[in-house]
Amino acid sequence: MRQKNEKQKFMLCLENKDCEDLERRKIYQVLPDDEASEEGFVRVIDESGEDYLYPKSFFISIQLPIEAQKVLQAAR
């Protein structure tokens, strides 16, 4: 379970090949999933509002100010 004070992770989508629920150049919240990460995937809350696994290569990690993180989380 996520700790309340744990820093949120966000990634910028660079590629959405064959993925209808991802938009290029959009920021997505990433949920922790060590097992998926070891296999080259990230667990992303996509346009459907659900979390799914996508290739890490589709994204780059970004750091956002706390204020921006709050806005993005409230928009879900």
C-alpha positions in Angstrom: 0.0 0.0 0.0 1.2 3.5 -0.9 2.4 5.7 2.0 0.8 9.1 2.2 4.1 10.9 2.3 5.6 8.8 -0.5 6.7 10.9 -3.4 4.4 10.5 -6.4 5.9 9.4 -9.7 4.9 10.8 -13.0 6.0 10.0 -16.6 5.7 11.7 -19.9 4.4 9.5 -22.7 6.6 9.5 -25.8 5.1 6.6 -27.7 1.6 5.0 -27.9 2.0 2.4 -30.6 -1.1 0.2 -30.6 -2.3 1.7 -27.3 -5.6 3.5 -27.6 -5.6 4.6 -24.0 -2.4 6.6 -24.1 -1.8 10.0 -25.5 1.7 11.1 -26.7 3.1 14.2 -24.9 0.8 13.7 -21.9 1.8 13.2 -18.3 0.6 10.0 -16.5 0.8 8.9 -12.9 2.8 5.7 -12.3 2.0 3.2 -9.6 4.7 1.2 -7.9 5.1 -2.3 -9.3 8.6 -3.8 -8.8 7.8 -7.0 -10.6 6.6 -5.2 -13.7 9.6 -2.9 -13.6 12.0 -5.9 -13.6 10.3 -7.1 -16.8 10.6 -3.7 -18.5 7.1 -2.4 -17.9 5.5 0.5 -15.9 2.0 0.5 -14.3 0.3 3.6 -15.5 -3.1 5.1 -14.9 -4.2 5.6 -18.5 -7.0 7.4 -20.2 -9.5 4.7 -19.1 -8.8 5.8 -15.5 -7.5 2.3 -14.7 -4.0 1.1 -14.2 -2.3 -1.0 -16.9 1.1 -2.2 -17.8 2.9 -0.5 -20.7 6.5 -0.7 -22.0 8.9 1.5 -20.1 10.3 2.6 -23.5 7.0 4.5 -24.1 7.8 7.0 -21.3 10.4 9.1 -19.6 10.4 9.9 -15.9 9.7 13.5 -14.9 9.7 15.4 -11.6 6.9 17.7 -10.9 6.4 20.3 -8.1 4.0 19.1 -5.3 1.4 21.6 -6.5 1.3 20.1 -10.0 1.1 16.6 -8.6 -1.9 17.6 -6.5 -3.7 19.1 -9.6 -3.0 16.0 -11.7 -4.2 13.6 -9.0 -7.4 15.7 -8.5 -8.1 15.5 -12.2 -8.5 11.7 -12.1 
